[in-house]
């Protein structure tokens, strides 16, 4: 159903541009779900795979977090003259009960983001005949667009998005590994912030 593409693009842009008091993943998930429904598809089609996919995703997300922490060390900051800003939810710093509440929001947002970015955008590009590289890059660009923060954070999200896109393709077009990778990265970063390891 190619005729839906202009509407899908317009709704994606609107969901990213219109300020709402909730993560962008929420309106995007609504748009993506409506797109699937109109095309007679479901999330179940891209949510399959063995437990090994989840383990690979967790390992990849953890490795990405370790690399991000290393890249954000004071020595690297002196070389690049760029201070890494980790604090997304400063309210969790030193507060375990607040951490638990915020972790639920962060986890749900991470899962929704992967459903939208890989399970809808990358999958939709593949459905329309795009080459795998183009589909993965499209998902990575969308990842950078929906990420809050400065240019460095957006570039980092785009690079991470390329990796998640390849995981999606390699996993038989399943969001299981990318969701677990994003969860490991996002919740790990939140835990480091709660423990005051990053700030």
C-alpha positions as a Markdown table, in Angstrom:
| # | Residue | x | y | z |
|---|---|---|---|---|
| 1 | Unk | 0.0 | 0.0 | 0.0 |
| 2 | Unk | 2.3 | 2.7 | -1.3 |
| 3 | Unk | -0.4 | 5.3 | -1.2 |
| 4 | Unk | -0.1 | 5.4 | 2.6 |
| 5 | Unk | 3.6 | 6.4 | 2.5 |
| 6 | Unk | 3.0 | 10.2 | 2.3 |
| 7 | Unk | 0.5 | 10.1 | 5.2 |
| 8 | Unk | 2.9 | 7.9 | 7.2 |
| 9 | Unk | 5.8 | 10.3 | 6.7 |
| 10 | Unk | 3.6 | 13.3 | 7.5 |
| 11 | Unk | 2.4 | 11.7 | 10.8 |
| 12 | Unk | 6.0 | 10.7 | 11.7 |
| 13 | Unk | 7.1 | 14.3 | 11.3 |
| 14 | Unk | 4.1 | 15.6 | 13.2 |
| 15 | Unk | 4.8 | 13.2 | 16.1 |
| 16 | Unk | 8.4 | 14.4 | 16.2 |
| 17 | Unk | 7.7 | 18.1 | 15.9 |
| 18 | Unk | 4.6 | 18.6 | 18.0 |
| 19 | Unk | 5.6 | 19.0 | 21.7 |
| 20 | Unk | 3.8 | 16.6 | 24.0 |
| 21 | Unk | 4.4 | 16.0 | 27.7 |
| 22 | Unk | 5.4 | 12.4 | 27.0 |
| 23 | Unk | 8.2 | 10.6 | 25.1 |
| 24 | Unk | 8.0 | 10.8 | 21.3 |
| 25 | Unk | 7.9 | 7.0 | 21.2 |
| 26 | Unk | 4.3 | 7.1 | 22.4 |
| 27 | Unk | 2.6 | 9.0 | 19.6 |
| 28 | Unk | 4.9 | 7.3 | 17.1 |
| 29 | Unk | 3.8 | 3.9 | 18.4 |
| 30 | Unk | 0.2 | 4.9 | 17.9 |
| 31 | Unk | 0.9 | 6.0 | 14.3 |
| 32 | Unk | 2.9 | 2.8 | 13.6 |
| 33 | Unk | 0.1 | 0.6 | 15.0 |
| 34 | Unk | -2.5 | 2.4 | 12.9 |
| 35 | Unk | -0.3 | 1.9 | 9.8 |
| 36 | Unk | 0.0 | -1.8 | 10.5 |
| 37 | Unk | -3.7 | -2.1 | 11.2 |
| 38 | Unk | -4.6 | -0.4 | 7.9 |
| 39 | Unk | -2.3 | -2.8 | 6.1 |
| 40 | Unk | -3.7 | -5.9 | 7.8 |
| 41 | Unk | -0.4 | -6.5 | 9.6 |
| 42 | Unk | 0.4 | -6.9 | 13.3 |
| 43 | Unk | 3.3 | -6.5 | 15.7 |
| 44 | Unk | 3.4 | -10.3 | 16.2 |
| 45 | Unk | 5.0 | -10.6 | 12.7 |
| 46 | Unk | 8.2 | -8.8 | 13.8 |
| 47 | Unk | 8.2 | -10.0 | 17.5 |
| 48 | Unk | 9.4 | -13.5 | 17.0 |
| 49 | Unk | 12.6 | -15.3 | 17.7 |
| 50 | Unk | 14.4 | -17.6 | 20.1 |
| 51 | Unk | 15.7 | -16.6 | 23.5 |
| 52 | Unk | 19.2 | -16.5 | 22.0 |
| 53 | Unk | 18.2 | -13.3 | 20.1 |
| 54 | Unk | 17.4 | -11.7 | 23.5 |
| 55 | Unk | 20.8 | -12.7 | 24.9 |
| 56 | Unk | 22.6 | -11.4 | 21.9 |
| 57 | Unk | 20.7 | -8.1 | 22.2 |
| 58 | Unk | 21.5 | -7.7 | 25.9 |
| 59 | Unk | 25.2 | -8.4 | 25.2 |
| 60 | Unk | 25.3 | -5.9 | 22.4 |
| 61 | Unk | 23.5 | -3.2 | 24.4 |
| 62 | Unk | 25.8 | -3.7 | 27.4 |
| 63 | Unk | 28.9 | -3.5 | 25.1 |
| 64 | Unk | 27.5 | -0.3 | 23.5 |
| 65 | Unk | 27.0 | 1.2 | 27.0 |
| 66 | Unk | 30.6 | 0.2 | 28.1 |
| 67 | Unk | 32.0 | 1.9 | 24.9 |
| 68 | Unk | 29.9 | 5.0 | 25.5 |
| 69 | Unk | 31.1 | 5.2 | 29.1 |
| 70 | Unk | 34.7 | 4.8 | 28.0 |
| 71 | Unk | 34.2 | 7.5 | 25.3 |
| 72 | Unk | 32.9 | 9.7 | 28.0 |
| 73 | Unk | 35.9 | 9.5 | 30.3 |
| 74 | Unk | 37.7 | 12.7 | 31.3 |
| 75 | Unk | 40.8 | 11.7 | 29.2 |
| 76 | Unk | 38.7 | 11.3 | 26.0 |
| 77 | Unk | 36.8 | 14.6 | 26.9 |
| 78 | Unk | 40.2 | 16.4 | 27.0 |
| 79 | Unk | 41.2 | 15.0 | 23.6 |
| 80 | Unk | 38.0 | 15.8 | 21.9 |
| 81 | Unk | 37.2 | 19.0 | 23.9 |
| 82 | Unk | 33.6 | 17.7 | 24.3 |
| 83 | Unk | 32.0 | 16.9 | 27.7 |
| 84 | Unk | 29.6 | 14.0 | 27.5 |
| 85 | Unk | 26.3 | 14.8 | 29.1 |
| 86 | Unk | 24.7 | 11.7 | 30.6 |
| 87 | Unk | 22.1 | 13.2 | 32.9 |
| 88 | Unk | 18.7 | 12.6 | 31.3 |
| 89 | Unk | 16.8 | 11.9 | 34.5 |
| 90 | Unk | 18.8 | 13.6 | 37.3 |
| 91 | Unk | 15.9 | 12.9 | 39.7 |
| 92 | Unk | 17.2 | 9.3 | 40.0 |
| 93 | Unk | 20.6 | 10.2 | 41.3 |
| 94 | Unk | 21.0 | 8.4 | 44.7 |
| 95 | Unk | 17.2 | 7.6 | 44.8 |
| 96 | Unk | 16.4 | 3.9 | 44.3 |
| 97 | Unk | 12.6 | 4.3 | 44.6 |
| 98 | Unk | 12.5 | 7.0 | 42.0 |
| 99 | Unk | 14.9 | 4.9 | 39.9 |
| 100 | Unk | 12.4 | 2.1 | 39.9 |
| 101 | Unk | 9.5 | 4.3 | 38.7 |
| 102 | Unk | 11.7 | 6.0 | 36.0 |
| 103 | Unk | 13.0 | 2.6 | 34.9 |
| 104 | Unk | 9.5 | 1.5 | 34.0 |
| 105 | Unk | 9.0 | 4.6 | 31.8 |
| 106 | Unk | 12.5 | 4.3 | 30.2 |
| 107 | Unk | 11.9 | 0.6 | 29.6 |
| 108 | Unk | 8.5 | 1.0 | 28.0 |
| 109 | Unk | 9.9 | 3.9 | 25.9 |
| 110 | Unk | 12.8 | 1.8 | 24.7 |
| 111 | Unk | 10.6 | -1.1 | 23.7 |
| 112 | Unk | 8.2 | 1.3 | 21.9 |
| 113 | Unk | 11.1 | 3.0 | 20.1 |
| 114 | Unk | 12.4 | -0.3 | 18.7 |
| 115 | Unk | 8.9 | -1.3 | 17.6 |
| 116 | Unk | 8.6 | 2.0 | 15.7 |
| 117 | Unk | 12.1 | 2.3 | 14.3 |
| 118 | Unk | 12.9 | -1.2 | 13.3 |
| 119 | Unk | 9.5 | -3.0 | 13.4 |
| 120 | Unk | 7.7 | -0.3 | 11.4 |
| 121 | Unk | 10.2 | 2.1 | 9.6 |
| 122 | Unk | 12.9 | -0.4 | 8.6 |
| 123 | Unk | 10.3 | -3.1 | 7.9 |
| 124 | Unk | 8.1 | -0.7 | 5.9 |
| 125 | Unk | 11.1 | 0.3 | 3.8 |
| 126 | Unk | 11.9 | -3.4 | 3.1 |
| 127 | Unk | 8.3 | -4.0 | 2.2 |
| 128 | Unk | 8.4 | -1.2 | -0.3 |
| 129 | Unk | 11.5 | -2.8 | -2.0 |
| 130 | Unk | 14.3 | -0.7 | -0.4 |
| 131 | Unk | 17.7 | -2.4 | -0.2 |
| 132 | Unk | 18.6 | -3.6 | 3.3 |
| 133 | Unk | 21.3 | -1.0 | 3.6 |
| 134 | Unk | 18.9 | 1.8 | 2.7 |
| 135 | Unk | 16.3 | 0.5 | 5.1 |
| 136 | Unk | 18.8 | 0.3 | 8.0 |
| 137 | Unk | 20.1 | 3.8 | 7.3 |
| 138 | Unk | 16.5 | 5.1 | 7.1 |
| 139 | Unk | 15.9 | 3.6 | 10.6 |
| 140 | Unk | 19.1 | 5.1 | 11.9 |
| 141 | Unk | 18.3 | 8.6 | 10.6 |
| 142 | Unk | 14.8 | 8.3 | 12.2 |
| 143 | Unk | 16.5 | 7.2 | 15.4 |
| 144 | Unk | 18.7 | 10.4 | 15.3 |
| 145 | Unk | 15.6 | 12.6 | 14.6 |
| 146 | Unk | 13.6 | 11.3 | 17.5 |
| 147 | Unk | 16.5 | 11.5 | 20.0 |
| 148 | Unk | 16.5 | 14.5 | 22.4 |
| 149 | Unk | 19.8 | 16.2 | 22.9 |
| 150 | Unk | 22.7 | 17.9 | 21.0 |
| 151 | Unk | 24.3 | 16.9 | 17.8 |
| 152 | Unk | 26.7 | 14.4 | 19.4 |
| 153 | Unk | 23.8 | 12.6 | 21.1 |
| 154 | Unk | 21.9 | 12.4 | 17.8 |
| 155 | Unk | 25.0 | 11.1 | 15.9 |
| 156 | Unk | 25.5 | 8.5 | 18.6 |
| 157 | Unk | 21.8 | 7.5 | 18.4 |
| 158 | Unk | 22.2 | 7.2 | 14.6 |
| 159 | Unk | 25.3 | 5.0 | 14.9 |
| 160 | Unk | 23.6 | 2.8 | 17.5 |
| 161 | Unk | 20.6 | 2.7 | 15.2 |
| 162 | Unk | 22.7 | 1.3 | 12.4 |
| 163 | Unk | 23.8 | -1.6 | 14.7 |
| 164 | Unk | 20.2 | -2.2 | 15.8 |
| 165 | Unk | 19.0 | -2.2 | 12.2 |
| 166 | Unk | 21.6 | -4.9 | 11.3 |
| 167 | Unk | 20.5 | -6.9 | 14.3 |
| 168 | Unk | 16.9 | -6.6 | 13.1 |
| 169 | Unk | 17.8 | -7.9 | 9.6 |
| 170 | Unk | 20.2 | -10.6 | 10.8 |
| 171 | Unk | 17.6 | -11.8 | 13.3 |
| 172 | Unk | 15.2 | -12.6 | 10.5 |
| 173 | Unk | 13.4 | -9.2 | 10.7 |
| 174 | Unk | 12.7 | -9.6 | 14.4 |
| 175 | Unk | 12.7 | -6.8 | 16.9 |
| 176 | Unk | 13.6 | -9.1 | 19.8 |
| 177 | Unk | 17.4 | -8.5 | 19.7 |
| 178 | Unk | 17.2 | -4.7 | 19.1 |
| 179 | Unk | 14.6 | -4.3 | 21.9 |
| 180 | Unk | 16.8 | -6.1 | 24.3 |
| 181 | Unk | 19.9 | -4.2 | 23.2 |
| 182 | Unk | 18.1 | -0.8 | 23.7 |
| 183 | Unk | 16.8 | -1.9 | 27.0 |
| 184 | Unk | 20.2 | -3.0 | 28.2 |
| 185 | Unk | 21.7 | 0.3 | 27.1 |
| 186 | Unk | 18.9 | 2.6 | 28.4 |
| 187 | Unk | 18.4 | 0.9 | 31.7 |
| 188 | Unk | 22.1 | 0.4 | 32.2 |
| 189 | Unk | 22.7 | 4.1 | 31.7 |
| 190 | Unk | 19.9 | 5.0 | 34.1 |
| 191 | Unk | 21.4 | 2.6 | 36.7 |
| 192 | Unk | 24.8 | 4.3 | 36.3 |
| 193 | Unk | 23.2 | 7.7 | 36.8 |
| 194 | Unk | 21.3 | 6.5 | 39.9 |
| 195 | Unk | 24.5 | 5.2 | 41.3 |
| 196 | Unk | 26.2 | 8.5 | 40.5 |
| 197 | Unk | 28.8 | 6.8 | 38.3 |
| 198 | Unk | 27.9 | 9.1 | 35.4 |
| 199 | Unk | 26.4 | 12.5 | 35.6 |
